[in-house]
Amino acid sequence: MSKYRNIINQCKSAIEKIESILTPKEFQECIDYITKYAEWLLGIELAIDWLIENDQKITSENYQEFEKAYKLMKLESDTRLQHLKLQIINIDK
């Protein structure tokens, strides 16, 4: 598992940065998939799906945390990441 430690830590970091946006149950489920079950991709996919389904806005910094995780997994062209980008709040309005 140690060879995946950077991926796990980055996925966990991405979820922790949006803890206040997710429900407590959603947050815990994502963290459990990442840390308990070694299903880090599933954990962040669930978070992204919930953010999109509930039209929850995130900051560009939040997005960058997810982007880092996807890059570590060599999945930066994944469509979920592209859809998540649409959830970035525009603070210039």
N, C-alpha and C positions, 0 to 999 in steps of 0.2 A: 504494500500500500504506500510505502514511503516514496516510490517513484511518482506517485500522483499527488503528493502532499501540496505542491504549489497550486494545482488545479483545485483541490478541495478547499484550501485556504481562500483562494480567490472567489470561488462560488459562495462560500460562507460569508465572505466580506460583502459581496454584492447583495445578498439577502439581508444581512444585518443593516445595511445602509437604507433599506426600505421597510424596516420593521414597523415603523409608524404608519405606513401606508397599508400594509396587509392586516388582516384580522389576526388576533393572537393564534387562532387555530391554523390559519394558512401559513403564518410565519413558522410555527413549530413543525408543521408537516414538511415544509421546504428544508428546514435545518436538519430534521431527522433523515430525510432522503440523502442529504449531502454527507452528514457525519456518521449516522448509524448504519445506513444500508449501502453506502458507497455508490449511490445512484445520483452523483452530483449533477449530471446533465438533466435528469428528470426533476430534480429539486429546483433548478433555475427555470426549466421550461414551465413548471407549474406556476411559479411566481409570475413569469411573463404572461402566461395565459390569463391568470386572475387580474393582472394589471390591465390588460387589454379588454377583457370581458366586462370589467367594472369601470372602464374608462378612467382609470386612475392615472394622474399625471405624475411624472417624475422629473428630476432635474437632469441636466446634461451630465453632471457628476455621477448621478445614479446610473445613467446609461453607460458611462465609461467603465464603471465597475463590471457590468455585465459584458461589455465588449472585451475587456481584458480576459474574463473567464472564457469566453468563446474563442478568443485568439489562442489561449493556452491549450484549448482542446482542438485547435485547428479547424474550427467551425465558424469562422468569422463571416462566411457568406450565407449562413443559415437564415431562412426566411423569418423565423421568430425574432431574431435580432433586428432585422429590417422593420418588422411591425412594431417592435418596442420603441424604435426611434421616433415613431409617430406620437408616442405618449409623452415626449419631452415637452415640458411647459415652456412657453415663450414668455419670458419675464419682461420683454421689451414692449409689451402691449400697454 
